[in-house]
Amino acid sequence: MTAQAQRILELGLPCLRDHAIVLIDPEARIVGWYGGAEEIFGYREQEIVGCDTSTLFVAEDLQLGLDRHELEVARRDSFSHDDRWHVRADGIRIWVSGTVTAVREPSGELCGYIKILRDRTDLRMSTEHRQNQLEAVEAAMQRTSSYLQTLGHELRNPLAPIRNAAAILAASGKDERVQRLAQIIDNQVSVLERVTADLMDVSRLHHQKLELRPTEFDIRTLLEEAAAGMSEEASAHGLKLECVLPPQPLRLVADADRVRQAVSNLLTNAIKYTPSGGSIWVKATREVDDIVVRVQDTGIGIAPDALSRIFELFTQERRASELVPGGLGVGLAIVSQIAELHGGVAQARSSGIGKGSEFMIRLPCRLAPKADIA
């Protein structure tokens, strides 16, 4: 670092009012307090340096061990991202969006952590009061869903006769060409059946005609089972699939089958679009009254202009369609609809093409009463 850069850094850090920069040693003690840390949290440097990071966490998150969990995720994955309530010196809660980055010596030994936070209480408040969807988007989805329902029914009807005809054709002789044609027909019917099932799922989910069967369960078990079920496919693609979960139970009241379907869709996408040698992580944590599931990969990433529409029906990022042609673009739409049906939301993050992506499903710990009705 040049002398000029060092000088800019020295003078500039105290001017950062919107971001708190907290340095943490490997034992979770605060050793540095920079930027807007004092303004955001209300502690002077001499009051907080030497204290445990748990000082900044609310009581319910401490009971879940989330103060240590975010450091453990950063230690294992080099980086941790969380949005959660923190507490100021005066006891006032603030909604903070932050990251924790592990810092290592050239030898690989852990040196400590850098935690960068921003007070987004204003954003949290506005988010809690905003409408789930704009009226124009809702109207467009209504028209699309009605069309899909009709299309799904119309596609179903001819498939059985076509499959039966292919079976009769295959049984009518031993000509290899006839057998090959019959097999091609049967394979394409299977593709159409999968497409039809996806279309019907989207339609039912959008109209909330899909009956939820909520139970209470520890979502960690579901995620471990989902990852185990995909591990062989991931290995076949030369990928490392790992679960990074907190030690405490994450209790959720939801339709376990539908949550499993959403997670499986995200894992399937991650495996499809992550080149050999890459990694996929399945993470989960509790943020206030929500359970947040994250599927992160080192794959092809998402272009910034595609992020805002990635969960729209029939939307597929250009590089994804080039890598795996023929996709219908309904898998992520189903994930989004399952989340919304539970009163939650699906989100996506990516730093851009070639920089991997992270998909999140945010679900309330307990279903609202109206969500229990089919």
Steps between C-alpha positions, in 0.01 A plus 500: 500500500636839405545776756225701329258206515584446867433869570165494317402192698596659833306817426212333322398231749366747760292664225303182424173576677275247324718194557639356821830312463566257785821297532467173692768263622472118464352479854207726398630806688464845345845648438420782258215755481502716188288699256148570622516234771465747788219691330307187404541303824554776758813346653824697521810312393635473855167355617468222245853389408574178687130406526355187344306546175195361681466850651349615171247214464141489625414244770298264281781469245750434778282213624524350150878547496486717187782726621740206477330346197570800274870482590504125441341545156761766415780277628388206285383694196719817528184713493168529687204726424208567733216746544384508862417711804791628707487705819653841573666608824173672603302179450331610179478233232624577149460292185846440357618365169854373531777272387775317686821413317765267639858635482788253484875515521699399188550167676123447509467554876192696601595856598151631576190643337381825343132574561346779290148610593247755386193619689200420279223544758322740264503241222373228734209715611398587146535137392268383778229734373539468124262297287614154397446568132414792277147491360624495142725201565221317680260555210758375247572191710127432527462498123812285455386252762155460341667432167736244657213316665321468168820405318586236760161332466517512120850346495405219735221357288698385191803367688351167614377401150839595350684285757261210436552534125878492551467182709286333231751608236788352700314171548401468134834380374871460559617750240774703671391821331145457627626424851721808492216724383270361770764573765544856371125557522487357853793718613340815363170416667689479831645847438153639426362338816767672711430833330126457557555417869711815541238715330221360716711555814553865410129547433388334825756686707408837353129448565581357846299192411781280624411369844769559758553229760697685767696318766768614743848375420869584529593630155863399555399135460309574181796688353747226591272240337456715188876548469563129555249418227688726257854408607543223243390727215729778628794260517428380147534862385827540692346729763537525878164526679510600868250594771594784739233497771481634858523252789161604644168379352326727249131425562264583215125451451452443127416242234818293512440342158463837329802647681698192392382558141620860508841407645539217247427741215772735626750216540418366154564846352826537692625163375397579141671837485817445703803383299695194610731569793259747656323500835142524624400589855166453672461740794222592740454740788229672698449873452246635752176311416624359169697195396734584211632221277788584267633294207830652389720388210817592314322463166442714193335782695216730396522820298389807701216577259360147542485500882176698519311251280673171581191363681258593224332220309681384183802715586841348442829690508668497156818323613292238682300420187822472300658266756191280548269555200136398503410619850148634539583758766239397757711351781580831670143622447382196697752580777368856520136389508566243774669768711215748446236235574665462843503877552870526414713613208771365269802718418815476290844660519796491265807716442467442126590260223749235609484600868252246635158562645301466820130418518304558820163378625373707792213330686315611814556256785122450527234516228248781514145368564383572142789290362358192670198510269523321165 
